[in-house]
């Protein structure tokens, strides 16, 4: 059966999960389970919609393209990989069918290495074959995309094309992607840091195709979704008892620790799970979170989980920084 995106509603309500599945799992397996755990929240769902809408335009005269931009650890890669699970590769007598090509811009970025990376991610056995003529290499890529019936291309690390404001590279790469879209009728979704938008400004024709745009942002302190996100995460942990991650005095400390970035919450809770299991505990508490913070996030600042931490003052600073 085709794997589906995990639809964990980020609303505070009772979540049912069969905890018996953890009984025969080792501690390492439980930690791996938490490491792979994905809680889908509203912004992620919007990201899925961007990808789905673009994919549905495949083969049309003017396929709709998109971009999902945002800071590191905000969830761009998670969205792409979860969506990829919905449309896995599969074999047919004629060869492998690859509905989605997921790739990234190499560093340092140049047109030739960028195309080679696409071949590599297509699992083409001749991806190292060098061509001096970029045009020939591009035509060969078009044929491979058609053969594998690719319906969507997701390209990460687009900021590599705009780093140091290399205008020649921006123009060449944006022209290359524009021709790719026009000639293959395959939509492209670009993922990158916020500055990646320069590539669409530099090339108006490409920018005119990239209509589905969104910027992922970390949870805001006043956003009830963060507390709900932690509640759902708590229900999925491999413990018989709830850890109270969404309770006052706990969720606020986790917010201070992660600054609202889901990508920092996961390693904190993975490490906390590991520590709790090593100590034969059946839940995560503040001392465990404090230990986990020291192990994984201590470079971010004072440990918000230790006794004596001035939580009230830290919250005031967060609120002040969010005032526009």
N, C-alpha and C positions, 0 to 999 in steps of 0.2 A: 504494500500500500504506500502511496506517495506521502512523505512526511509533510505535516502541516505546520504553519506558524503557530506557536504556543500562545493562545489567547487568554492571558491572565488579566482579568479586569482589575484595574488599579483603584477600585472603590473599596472603602472600608466595609467589609461584610464577611461573613463566615465563608471560608474557603475549605472545600473538602479535598483531602488527599489521603490516599491509602498509605498510612505510615508502616504497615506491615512489610512493605517492600524493602524497608531499611534493615529488617531483622537479620538477614543473611549477608548483609554488605559489610565489608571490612571498613576500618576507619579511613584508609586511603581511598576506597571507593566512594565513601560518603563525601569526602573532601572534593574528589573529582566531580561528583554530582553537583555540589554547590558551585564549583568553578564554572560548570557549563550551564548553570541555571540562568534563564532569561525571563525577566518580568516585563511584560509589554505594557507600556503606559501610553497616554494619549499622543504625545509627540511622536513616539515610535509608530503608532498606527497611521499618523499623517504621512510619515516617511514611506510606509508600505503602500499607501495610496498613490504617492508620487510614482513609485516604481511600477505599480500595477497599471496605472493610467498610461504611462509611457509604453509599457510592454504591449498593451492592447492596441496601440497605434501602429504596431509593426506591419509593414507591407503597404501602408497607405501612401498616397502621393507625397504627403508631407508629414512624416512621423514626428510625433511630439516628443521632445527631449526635456530633460530636467536636471536640476542640481540640488544637492543636499549639502549645505555648508554648515560649519560650526567648529568650535574649538576642539582640541584633542580631548578624548575621554568623554565626549558628550553623547556618543552612541551611534555615529555614522556607520562604522564597520559592523556593529551588531545588527543594525537594520539590514544592511546588505547581505550579511551571512544568513540571517534568519529568512530573508526573502528567497535566497538561493536554495534553501532547504525545500521550499515549496515546488521548485522546478529543477529537480536533479537531472543529471545526465542519464541517458539510457541507451542501450544497444539495440540496433536494428540490423537486418541482414546487410544493408548498404553501408553500415558503419555506425559510429557513435553520433547520437543526436545531443546537442548541447544547447538547450533553450536559452541559457544566459551565459555570456562570457564575462567573467569577473576578473579584472586586471588592475594594475596600478602603474603610475608613472615612475620610472626608475630615477635614481639620483646618481650622477648629474643627469639632467633631462636633456635629451636630444631626440630628433625625429627617428633616426635609425634605431637606437636602443629601445625607444618607445614601441616601435613596430615589432622588434624582436621579442619584447616582453609579451606582447599580445600573442605572438606565435607560441611562446613558451607556455602561456596560460591556456592555450588551446590544446596543449599536449602534442604539438606537432613535432615529430621525431627529427625534422630538419630545421629546427628553429635556429640553430647556430650557423646555418648556411649563409654566408655573407654575399650581399649584392651591393655593388657600388651605386647602382641605379635604384633610388628610392621608389621611383614609379613602378618598376618591375616587381619589387617587393610588395608594394601596396596592392597591385593587381592580384598577386598570388594570395594575399590575405583575403581579398574580396571573394575569391573562389572558395577558400577554406571556410569562410563564414557561411557561404551559401550551402556548401556540402554538409556542414554540421547543423544547418537550419537554426542558426542563432537568431533569436527574436528580441534580445535586449543586451546591450553592452553597458556594464557598470565599470567606471574608471575611477580609482581612488588616487589620492595624493596629487590632485590637479595643481595644488600650489607650487609643485616643483617646476611647473611651466612658467610661473610668474615670479619666482624668487629672484631677487636682485633686479627686478624690473627689466628683464631681457626682452625688449620689445620685438626684436627680430624673431626670437623663438616663439613668443606669444602669437605673432602674426602667422608664422609658418605652421605652428601646431593647430591653431584655430582654423586655418584654411584646410589643413589635412582632415580634421574631424568634420568640417562642413562637407567636404567632398565625400567622405566615408558615409555620412548620413544620406546625402543626395543619391549616391550611386547604389547603395545596398538596401536602402529603405529600412535600415535598422535603427531604432531609437537609441540614444546614448544618455545615460544619467551620470553626471559628474559629482564626485565627492571630494571635499577638500576643506581647507581652512577658509575663513571668511574672505581673505584677500583674493581667493581664486576667482572671484567675480570679475576681475580685470580681463580675463580671457574673453568674456562675453561683451565687455565694453569695447575692447580693441577690434572685434570682428562683429559688426552689426548683424550680418547675415546669420552667423552662428547664434548670436544672442537672440535673434528673432525666432529661432527654433527652440531655444531653451525657455519654454513658457512656464513649466511647473517648477517653481523655485521655492525653497524653504530653508530657513536657518534654524538649526537645532540649538537650543539654549539649555543651560543647566537649570535644575529646579530652583525656583525662587523661594526665599524663606517663607513668604506669605502664601505660597502655593500649597494647598492641602494635599495636592497630589504626591508630594514627597513623603508625607506621613503615611498615606495610603500605599505608596510603593513599598515602604518598609514593612507595613503590616502584611502585605501579600508575600513579601520575601520571607517573613517570619513563619507564615503558614507552610511554606515549602521546605523549610530546613529539616534535616534528618534527625530531629529530636522529638521526643514524645510530649514535651512541654513547650509552650510558647515562651519566647525570650523577652517579650515586651518591647520590641524594637520601636514600636510606634507610640509608646507611652511618653508623656511629657517627661522632660529631664533626660530621656534617652535619645529620642529622635532629634532633639535639638543639638545634642552633642555629636551625633552622627553627621548632622548637617554641617556643623562647624568643621568637623574632621574632613569632610569631602567637598565642602563649598558648594554642595548641591549637584555635583557631577556623579551620575550613576556609575561611570567608569572607575571611580575611586571607592564607591560603596562596595562593589563586588570583591576586590582584593581584601578589603577590611573584614568582610564577613566570611570570606573563605579562610583567612588566617584565624579568625575567631572560632570558626567551626573546628579547625584543626587543633587549636589549643584546648578547647572544651572537651573534645573527644580524647585527647591525650591525658586529660585529668579526670576521665570517666564521668564527666558532667553531662547532664541531660538538658542543658540550655546554655545560652550565652548571657553573661552578666557584665557589669561595668568593669570589674577587674580584668576579665577576659578581653574586653574591647580595648582597655588600656594597654595590655600586653601586645595585642595585635597591632595597635597604632604604632607602638614603638618599633615593631618589626617591619612595618610596611610604609607608614606615612609620616614618620617622625620629622622628616625634613621640611614638612609643611608648617611647623610651628609647635607651640606648647601642646602637650597632650590634653585634649578636652575631657578625657574619661577618668583622670586621676582626682583624688580628693583635694580640695583647695583650689581647683581651677575656677576662675571667675567667669562662670557661664553667663551671668546677667550682663556683664560688661561686653563679653564676646558677642552676645545677641544684639546689643545696642550698636556695635560696630557694623554688624551685618545689615541691620535695618538702615543705618545711615548710608551705607554703600549702595543700597538698592533704591534709594530715593533719587528720582530723576529730576 
